[in-house]
Amino acid sequence: MDRIRQMEVFAQIVDSGSFTRAAEVLGLPRSTLSTMVQGLENRLGAQLLHRTTRALRPTPDGLRYLAHARGLIDAMDEAETLFSAAPAALTGHLRIDMPSRLARRTVIPALPEFLDAHPELTLDLSATDRRIDLLSEGVDAVVRMGERADSEMISRVLGYSPQASVASADYIARHGQPQTPEELSQHWLVNFAQHMPARTAELELKGAVSVPMQSRFCVDNAESYYAAALSGLGIIQAPRHSFEAALQDGRLVEILPDLAPDPMTVSFLYPSRRNLAPRVRAFADWLEALLKRRGVTR
């Protein structure tokens, strides 16, 4: 049995979520797919799929195998196009993770142009504000805001996003607007922590200067963070693009604009042990251009 073919079949089953749908895509009998996966599991000595009457999903071993299998499949596809006169159409399935507000406000509204340009691609976009393990969760790449040192990842900088510290007009009316960093100690900070509880309550200013503040409210996702600022719960700090409209219409007011923190790096990360598939590279290229076009990065 062709091992690459087994990998392709297994990947298609996971992408389709069922043997029946995968069989339709591949043009093979469902029984053939079941036999191939059983043979693959027997050869590897591991269970790759959880099967129930209602659902099918990869096991932890299945996710690990899938991550390596996709790298080999992508490398084979790329090798077979080395001598082609024209670039091959992008095909396959793409899995990307990125911050929730970036996805909702910038990327998803523009996705039709990317998918229309590559009609044979399918895309899973998870919009989270937590750090994920790409290999264990079967993700091709992640978009992250801020510096991230990770020896297991290759990082491509997409640009630099200006930041701002803001509070609601109502908060300013009740507590006043700080004019110096020293006055921040008398104000409330809405804290953000991917894993609660937050370790510190600090506001970063220009030159990576951190100012301790008091905080009585903490959130773990961008939408709640933004809602907390609009509700007058305190000062927040985030990429300017995420609340530019609220600054323009006066719902939010910028705090100490002359001391705005340094721009935040926007990075595209993928596993160092995986060949970068053409579809992943194409998405990164498109995303980099989109972020600059929309003013998210400079």
PEFENLIN-V617025 format. One record per residue. N is the residue number from 1. RES is the residue in one letter. D_FIRST is the distance of its C-alpha to the first C-alpha in Angstrom with 2 decimals. Layout:
# PEFENLIN-V617025
((N:RES:D_FIRST) (N:RES:D_FIRST))
This chain:
# PEFENLIN-V617025
((1:M:0.00) (2:D:3.82) (3:R:6.04) (4:I:8.87) (5:R:7.83) (6:Q:7.56) (7:M:10.85) (8:E:12.32) (9:V:11.89) (10:F:13.40) (11:A:16.09) (12:Q:16.98) (13:I:17.46) (14:V:19.75) (15:D:21.53) (16:S:22.13) (17:G:23.24) (18:S:21.81) (19:F:18.89) (20:T:21.21) (21:R:22.11) (22:A:18.61) (23:A:17.63) (24:E:20.72) (25:V:19.95) (26:L:16.42) (27:G:17.60) (28:L:15.11) (29:P:16.32) (30:R:16.96) (31:S:15.56) (32:T:12.06) (33:L:12.40) (34:S:13.89) (35:T:11.23) (36:M:8.55) (37:V:11.35) (38:Q:12.34) (39:G:9.19) (40:L:9.54) (41:E:13.20) (42:N:12.95) (43:R:11.12) (44:L:13.71) (45:G:16.49) (46:A:17.90) (47:Q:18.72) (48:L:17.80) (49:L:19.64) (50:H:23.07) (51:R:23.19) (52:T:26.62) (53:T:28.09) (54:R:29.37) (55:A:27.13) (56:L:23.73) (57:R:23.65) (58:P:21.68) (59:T:22.91) (60:P:24.31) (61:D:21.17) (62:G:19.20) (63:L:21.61) (64:R:21.31) (65:Y:17.53) (66:L:17.92) (67:A:20.59) (68:H:18.57) (69:A:15.48) (70:R:17.96) (71:G:19.41) (72:L:16.26) (73:I:15.61) (74:D:19.30) (75:A:19.41) (76:M:16.76) (77:D:18.76) (78:E:21.94) (79:A:20.93) (80:E:20.17) (81:T:23.67) (82:L:25.60) (83:F:27.08) (84:S:27.51) (85:A:31.18) (86:A:31.15) (87:P:29.54) (88:A:26.60) (89:A:27.35) (90:L:26.48) (91:T:23.78) (92:G:22.10) (93:H:23.73) (94:L:26.45) (95:R:27.95) (96:I:31.41) (97:D:34.10) (98:M:37.77) (99:P:41.32) (100:S:42.45) (101:R:45.52) (102:L:43.83) (103:A:41.16) (104:R:43.72) (105:R:46.49) (106:T:44.84) (107:V:41.12) (108:I:40.53) (109:P:43.51) (110:A:42.11) (111:L:38.42) (112:P:38.85) (113:E:39.46) (114:F:36.19) (115:L:34.04) (116:D:35.93) (117:A:35.16) (118:H:31.40) (119:P:30.80) (120:E:26.97) (121:L:27.14) (122:T:27.45) (123:L:29.31) (124:D:29.95) (125:L:33.26) (126:S:34.51) (127:A:38.21) (128:T:39.24) (129:D:41.87) (130:R:40.11) (131:R:37.99) (132:I:34.33) (133:D:31.48) (134:L:29.03) (135:L:25.99) (136:S:26.68) (137:E:27.53) (138:G:24.75) (139:V:27.32) (140:D:26.86) (141:A:30.53) (142:V:33.99) (143:V:37.44) (144:R:40.15) (145:M:43.92) (146:G:45.63) (147:E:44.77) (148:R:41.72) (149:A:40.95) (150:D:37.46) (151:S:35.75) (152:E:32.33) (153:M:32.93) (154:I:33.61) (155:S:36.62) (156:R:37.66) (157:V:41.24) (158:L:41.68) (159:G:45.45) (160:Y:48.34) (161:S:49.67) (162:P:53.43) (163:Q:54.43) (164:A:57.49) (165:S:59.25) (166:V:60.62) (167:A:62.47) (168:S:63.68) (169:A:67.11) (170:D:68.16) (171:Y:67.23) (172:I:69.24) (173:A:72.18) (174:R:72.22) (175:H:71.46) (176:G:72.47) (177:Q:70.50) (178:P:70.04) (179:Q:71.58) (180:T:70.66) (181:P:67.85) (182:E:70.39) (183:E:70.88) (184:L:67.22) (185:S:68.01) (186:Q:70.06) (187:H:67.17) (188:W:64.16) (189:L:60.56) (190:V:57.69) (191:N:55.09) (192:F:51.35) (193:A:48.90) (194:Q:45.16) (195:H:45.72) (196:M:49.10) (197:P:51.72) (198:A:52.47) (199:R:53.60) (200:T:56.29) (201:A:58.14) (202:E:58.61) (203:L:58.95) (204:E:57.83) (205:L:60.23) (206:K:60.29) (207:G:59.40) (208:A:57.21) (209:V:60.36) (210:S:59.70) (211:V:62.55) (212:P:62.58) (213:M:63.30) (214:Q:63.75) (215:S:61.15) (216:R:61.13) (217:F:58.04) (218:C:54.39) (219:V:51.29) (220:D:47.59) (221:N:46.58) (222:A:47.91) (223:E:49.10) (224:S:51.24) (225:Y:52.51) (226:Y:53.73) (227:A:55.21) (228:A:57.08) (229:A:58.74) (230:L:59.78) (231:S:61.21) (232:G:63.47) (233:L:61.92) (234:G:62.08) (235:I:60.86) (236:I:57.22) (237:Q:55.57) (238:A:52.52) (239:P:51.39) (240:R:54.14) (241:H:51.92) (242:S:51.14) (243:F:54.80) (244:E:56.39) (245:A:57.55) (246:A:59.26) (247:L:61.06) (248:Q:62.26) (249:D:63.65) (250:G:65.28) (251:R:63.34) (252:L:62.28) (253:V:64.44) (254:E:63.24) (255:I:64.46) (256:L:65.73) (257:P:64.15) (258:D:65.56) (259:L:63.60) (260:A:60.24) (261:P:57.35) (262:D:55.35) (263:P:52.55) (264:M:49.25) (265:T:46.13) (266:V:43.35) (267:S:39.98) (268:F:36.38) (269:L:34.19) (270:Y:30.49) (271:P:28.56) (272:S:29.17) (273:R:25.71) (274:R:24.06) (275:N:24.10) (276:L:26.41) (277:A:24.60) (278:P:26.79) (279:R:27.31) (280:V:28.64) (281:R:30.88) (282:A:32.15) (283:F:33.11) (284:A:34.90) (285:D:36.80) (286:W:37.83) (287:L:38.87) (288:E:40.95) (289:A:42.83) (290:L:43.33) (291:L:44.80) (292:K:47.28) (293:R:48.17) (294:R:48.94) (295:G:50.92) (296:V:48.67) (297:T:48.41) (298:R:50.50))
